[in-house]
Amino acid sequence: MLVDLFRDELFFPFSDYATDIQHFIGAQRYWLALLRAVPEFVEADWHPVLRAVDVAADQASGLMLRLQDTTNSRLLSLHTNSFEGCTAELLADNPPMTPKQIAEAKEKFEWKPDKAAISGITREHAIREAGMIYVAFTAQAEPAEIYVPDAGHPEGGYLLPARRLVLLSEVSRDCEPQAQEALSRFLKEPARRLDRSAPQT
Amino acid sequence: MAGPAAAAPVAGVYVAGAALLAGAAYFMTPAGQRASQSLGEAMVDGGSQAVHNIRNLFAADTDTRSPAVPVTAEGTRTEERRCDGPHRGRLQVQGFRPPHDVRPIELSWPWARTCTPPLKPEGLTSLSADLLLSTRLINYASAGHRGPAFSKMSQHIQSAPPAGFLAGHRMGWGIHSATGSAVPNLRAGPNAPRVDLEVHAGRAFGVR
């Protein structure tokens, strides 16, 4: 198993990826190695999605790789996962609310925030909530769109209908086979090679 | 006997002087002033037309080539002239969770702008006036169930940097079935009731 090759790494299993950049980088190396180990993965087809990288946001969500294959209309989002990461994400996502935000939540969205939401959740609260929602592995294939810049297009580019795999997984012996299976199945799906002469707007 | 021969040039001077005086007197009359004004306007108009023609010559030259990125020339203020588009993306309300939802919900507020991105007030209005009301029209309970996710998205738009969220930005909150609270999409589970933002190109929800 690939995970055994990383076992001797200093920060393995990289569970503090959300708060420690060394863990984040270590996890990124693991996921790249795992993706390259999937036989159906043809590296030449895939390119990173061009974007303004927000490292803090990527760390919080555990985003390892976001790749796109415009030839076959596919997107891939790989997220590393851990209970500690989930707790840190919930903590960062629930800061204290301002009086204006509380008023807006009640009046505009008809949501009455509880005391924890108003004062911002504590670490203990985040651990408790993570205990209720944490799942070590999830994978979901969903419809998506790829934006293709095209100088000759009247709108400067067009949206290409695509399939996206969103994979969230721990670095562990239990999750590695599931992640490999999900990637393999997604990459084996029949490609939707679109006619480029008739781009969809 | 040089009298008549010498008198002719002198008479000419007198005639010319009289004509000048008559001309000056004419320009002092209202009719004369109108004629003078028209002449001045004609000269100014002619000059501006000449400048306009030069500008048109340049315009005709550039019109023959299609620009790589659409540009605008309207306005004279810097912010009106700038064009950093295209700007594309969408806000979405999705998911299905009975009994809160009577049917799957898939609402979208997309934008595709050549030059000017949607700014913060527009994003907030589209969220609360467009998407929230559309969700309520489908089913009031669906909107109520997604209340925390709508609120999180509103806070997120309000927290956008001055330049706005940039291309590739994705954020969303879904309602977790166990807690009923809004958690980041990845944690909410498949098909959870959720509110998403995706910026495909350009910028969105900045202040300018």
Interface residues (C-beta under 8 A of the other chain):
Chain A: V49 L50 R51 A52 D54 A57 A60 S61 R66 H79 C86 E89 L90 D93 M97 Q101 E104 A105 K108 F109 E110 W111 P113 A117 E129 M132 I133 Y134 V135 T138 Q140 E145 Y147 P149 A151 G152 E155 G156 G157 L159 V166 L168
Chain B: S66 A68 V69 P70 G85 P86 R88 A112 T114 S128 L132 A143 G144 G147 P148 F150 S151 K152 S154 Q155 L166 A167 G168 H169 M171 H176 A178 T179 S181 V183 P184 L186 R187 G189 P190 H200 A201
